[in-house]
Amino acid sequence: MKTNRKTIPMPMRYLINTVLIVLFVLASTLFVNSDAVSGYFTKILMVIGINIILAISLNIATGYLGQLPLGHAGFMAVGAYTGGIFLKAVDAAKATGGTYYLYIAAALVLSGIVAGIFGILIGVPALRLKGDYLAIITLGFGEIIRVVLTNIDSVLGFDLTYGASGLKRIPKITTFFNVMLCVVLSCVVIHMVMKSRHGRAILSIRENEIAAESCGIRTTYYKVMAFTMSAFFAGVAGCLYAGYLGSLQPSSFGFMKSIEILVMVVLGGMGSMLGSILSATVLTALPEALRAFSDYRMVVYSLVLVLMMIFKPTGLLGQYDFSLSRILEKLMNPKKSTGKKEGASHE
């Protein structure tokens, strides 16, 4: 039986999403640059954007692939130091015009690529393991990266990362517009990949790896691919973080930073991009909102997480992902109420 269900063509979907994304970025940038928002809140919004990229990037490996890596801060550190060293080497602060933006784009891409290479090097041996073993080995790799950044100068014989004293005087190239643009591009790229056949292959590994492999899916290839993509976007976030702070210390990328990012993913719902965005926003803004209660804010922060895990263990949104096209199609196809046929017999 044919149905008259109305659907939105794929080209129209892309057009609607593109227009809304451009309007959102422009409107938010104009709003932040106006006098309505103080510099303090602008910085908080920038940190929220960086944490969103970290959360959605870890969600690729944790939520979509179904693995449990605990070394995400290590990839962030690689991207941060790569971007910081590059920006200092080209002296981006003195660049003007198109050259300045070219340096920023090059730093972001280079940071992502180097972090992605580390993702391949770590992912190939680590992803042979599962569960707790994978968590332990990725945690070890993350700590190795931090230790290497602290001690590599003594091995090389010249200053590169400046060890425990930290990499300082990094040009502060991170702006609200840069962060928002990277957030939008990261979300779009990850969404498009997960909606492709490669994304479906990654999701099939999460559901049942043995069944996926029996159907001809190259599980090792797609596991390393997801892990590398996760590391790439973590490196981009690290570069933005370096350009935001202007200085880096290896101690900032320890075990607790990886746990902080993982909590954002778990709280939002593993496998939900919208959930990761919401949880990263809440968990970044909540400590700042409770700053007036400095003696108790960490207690309240921890209590919220505990209650969330007790009453909503699947996270805020579970595996739900927002789809504007799906909402529009529901509005275009309202459900018709079906009543009883007239003349029905009454007993």
C-alpha positions in Angstrom: 0.0 0.0 0.0 1.5 3.3 -1.1 1.9 6.1 1.5 1.8 9.8 0.9 4.6 10.5 3.4 6.5 13.7 2.6 10.2 13.6 2.8 12.9 16.3 2.5 15.4 15.6 -0.4 19.0 15.2 0.6 20.3 18.3 -1.2 17.6 20.4 0.6 18.7 18.9 3.9 22.3 20.0 3.3 21.2 23.4 2.2 19.0 23.9 5.3 21.8 22.7 7.7 24.4 24.9 5.9 22.3 28.0 6.2 21.5 27.4 9.8 25.1 26.7 10.7 26.3 29.9 9.0 23.6 32.0 10.7 24.4 30.4 14.1 28.1 31.1 13.8 27.6 34.7 12.6 24.9 35.5 15.2 26.8 34.1 18.1 30.0 35.9 17.1 28.2 39.2 16.7 26.5 38.7 20.0 29.8 37.9 21.8 31.6 40.9 20.2 28.9 43.3 21.3 28.9 45.0 24.7 26.2 42.6 26.0 28.9 39.9 26.9 31.8 40.6 29.2 35.3 39.3 28.5 35.0 36.9 31.4 32.0 35.2 29.9 33.6 35.2 26.5 36.5 33.2 27.9 34.1 30.8 29.6 32.4 30.2 26.2 35.7 29.6 24.6 36.6 27.0 27.2 33.2 25.4 26.7 33.8 25.2 22.9 37.2 23.5 23.4 35.7 21.0 25.9 32.9 20.3 23.4 35.5 19.3 20.7 37.3 17.1 23.3 34.0 15.4 24.3 32.7 14.7 20.8 36.1 13.5 19.7 36.3 11.0 22.6 32.7 10.0 21.9 33.9 8.5 18.6 36.0 5.9 20.4 33.9 5.5 23.5 30.3 6.0 22.3 30.4 5.0 18.6 33.2 2.4 18.6 32.3 1.0 22.1 35.9 1.0 23.5 37.2 2.6 26.7 40.4 4.6 26.2 41.8 6.6 29.1 44.6 8.5 27.4 42.7 11.2 25.6 44.5 14.0 27.4 47.8 12.7 25.8 46.5 13.4 22.3 45.3 16.8 23.4 48.8 17.4 24.8 50.4 16.4 21.5 48.2 18.8 19.6 48.7 21.6 22.1 52.5 21.4 22.0 52.6 20.9 18.2 50.5 24.0 17.7 52.3 26.0 20.3 55.8 25.2 18.9 54.6 25.9 15.3 53.0 29.3 16.3 56.2 30.3 18.1 58.4 29.2 15.2 56.5 31.3 12.6 55.9 34.1 15.1 52.2 34.2 14.3 51.7 37.2 16.6 53.5 39.5 14.2 51.7 38.2 11.1 49.0 40.3 9.4 46.2 39.9 6.9 45.8 36.6 5.2 49.2 35.3 6.4 47.9 35.4 10.0 44.8 33.3 9.3 46.9 30.9 7.1 49.2 30.3 10.1 46.2 29.6 12.3 44.7 27.1 9.9 48.1 25.5 9.4 48.6 25.2 13.2 45.2 23.5 13.6 45.7 21.1 10.8 49.2 20.2 11.7 48.2 19.6 15.4 45.4 17.3 14.3 47.7 15.4 11.9 50.5 14.9 14.5 47.9 13.8 17.1 46.3 11.5 14.5 49.7 9.9 13.8 50.1 9.2 17.5 46.6 7.8 17.5 47.7 5.3 14.8 50.9 4.4 16.7 49.0 3.8 19.9 45.8 2.4 18.4 47.4 -0.4 16.4 48.8 -2.3 19.4 46.2 -1.0 22.0 43.0 -1.9 20.1 44.0 -5.6 20.0 42.8 -5.5 23.7 39.3 -4.9 25.1 37.6 -3.6 28.2 39.8 -2.9 31.2 43.0 -4.0 29.4 42.4 -1.3 26.7 41.7 1.3 29.4 45.0 0.4 31.3 47.2 0.4 28.2 45.8 3.7 26.8 46.2 5.2 30.3 49.8 4.1 30.2 50.4 5.6 26.8 48.8 8.9 27.9 51.2 9.1 30.9 54.1 8.2 28.6 53.3 11.2 26.4 53.2 13.5 29.4 56.6 12.2 30.7 58.2 12.5 27.3 57.1 16.1 27.0 58.6 16.7 30.4 62.0 15.1 29.7 62.6 15.2 25.9 64.7 18.3 26.0 67.5 16.6 28.0 67.5 13.8 25.4 67.5 16.1 22.3 70.1 18.5 23.8 68.2 21.7 23.0 65.0 23.4 24.2 61.8 22.2 22.4 59.1 21.7 25.0 61.0 23.4 27.9 60.3 20.5 30.2 58.5 21.0 33.5 58.9 24.8 33.3 56.5 24.8 30.4 56.2 26.2 26.9 55.6 30.0 27.3 54.9 33.0 25.1 52.7 31.2 22.7 50.8 33.6 20.4 47.2 33.9 21.7 45.5 33.2 18.4 42.3 31.6 19.8 39.2 33.7 19.5 35.5 33.0 20.0 35.0 32.8 16.2 37.9 30.3 15.8 36.5 28.1 18.5 33.0 28.2 17.2 34.1 27.5 13.7 36.2 24.5 14.8 33.2 23.2 17.0 30.8 23.4 14.0 33.3 21.8 11.5 34.1 19.0 14.0 30.4 18.3 14.6 29.7 18.3 10.9 32.6 16.1 9.9 31.9 13.5 12.6 28.2 13.5 11.8 28.8 13.0 8.1 31.4 10.2 8.8 29.0 8.4 11.2 26.1 8.6 8.6 28.3 7.0 5.9 29.0 3.3 5.4 32.2 3.8 7.4 30.2 5.1 10.3 27.8 2.2 10.1 30.7 -0.2 10.1 32.0 1.4 13.3 28.6 1.2 14.9 28.3 -2.5 14.0 31.6 -3.2 15.8 30.1 -1.6 18.9 27.0 -3.8 18.7 28.7 -7.1 18.0 32.3 -7.3 16.8 32.2 -11.0 16.0 29.1 -10.6 13.9 30.6 -7.6 12.1 33.8 -9.5 11.3 31.8 -12.5 10.0 29.9 -10.1 7.6 33.2 -9.0 6.0 33.8 -5.8 7.9 37.5 -5.1 8.5 37.2 -4.6 12.3 40.9 -3.7 12.9 40.9 -1.1 10.1 37.7 0.6 11.4 38.8 0.5 15.0 42.1 2.2 14.2 40.3 4.6 11.9 37.9 5.7 14.7 40.7 5.9 17.2 42.8 8.1 14.8 39.9 10.4 14.0 39.3 10.8 17.8 42.9 11.7 18.3 42.9 14.1 15.4 40.1 16.2 16.8 41.7 16.0 20.3 44.8 17.5 18.7 42.8 20.4 17.2 41.3 21.1 20.6 44.7 21.0 22.1 46.0 23.7 19.6 43.0 25.9 20.5 43.8 25.4 24.2 47.5 26.4 23.6 46.4 29.5 21.7 43.9 30.4 24.5 46.3 30.1 27.5 49.5 31.2 25.8 51.5 28.8 28.0 51.6 25.0 28.5 52.8 22.7 31.3 52.9 18.9 30.9 51.2 18.5 34.3 48.0 20.0 32.8 47.5 16.8 30.7 47.6 14.1 33.4 45.3 11.3 34.2 42.6 13.5 35.8 42.2 15.5 32.5 41.4 12.3 30.7 38.9 11.4 33.3 37.3 14.8 33.1 36.8 14.4 29.4 35.4 10.8 29.9 32.9 12.1 32.5 31.6 14.6 29.9 30.9 11.8 27.5 29.4 9.4 30.0 27.2 12.1 31.5 25.9 13.2 28.1 25.3 9.7 26.9 27.8 7.5 25.1 26.9 7.6 21.4 25.0 10.9 21.5 26.8 13.9 20.0 24.1 16.3 21.4 24.6 14.7 24.8 28.3 15.3 24.7 27.7 19.0 23.8 25.2 19.5 26.6 27.3 17.8 29.2 30.5 19.6 28.2 28.6 22.9 28.5 27.2 22.0 31.9 30.3 20.6 33.4 32.4 23.5 32.2 29.9 26.2 33.3 28.8 24.6 36.6 32.1 25.1 38.5 32.2 28.7 37.4 28.6 29.2 38.5 29.4 27.8 41.9 32.5 29.9 42.3 30.7 32.0 44.9 30.5 28.8 47.0 34.2 28.0 46.6 34.2 25.9 49.8 31.4 23.6 48.7 31.3 23.8 44.9 33.4 20.6 44.3 31.0 18.8 46.7 28.0 20.0 44.7 29.7 19.2 41.4 30.5 15.6 42.6 27.0 15.1 44.0 25.4 16.1 40.7 27.5 13.4 38.9 26.7 10.7 41.5 23.0 11.4 41.4 23.1 11.4 37.6 24.8 8.0 37.5 22.2 6.6 40.0 19.0 7.8 38.4 20.1 8.1 34.7 23.0 5.6 34.1 22.7 5.9 30.3 23.5 9.6 30.5 21.4 12.7 29.7 20.3 11.6 26.2 21.4 8.0 26.0 22.2 7.3 22.3 19.8 10.0 21.0 21.1 12.4 18.4 19.3 15.5 17.3 18.1 15.6 13.6 16.5 18.8 12.3 15.4 17.0 9.1 13.6 14.3 11.2 11.7 17.0 13.2 10.7 18.8 10.0 9.5 15.6 8.4 7.3 14.9 11.5 5.8 18.3 11.2 5.1 17.7 7.5 3.5 14.4 8.2 1.2 14.8 11.2 -0.4 11.6 12.5 -4.0 11.2 11.5 -6.3 10.1 14.2 -8.2 6.9 13.4 -11.6 6.5 14.9 -14.1 3.7 14.9 -15.9 3.0 11.8 -19.4 4.4 11.6 -22.2 1.9 11.9 -20.2 -0.5 14.0 -22.4 -2.9 15.9 -23.0 -2.4 19.6 -23.5 -5.3 21.9 
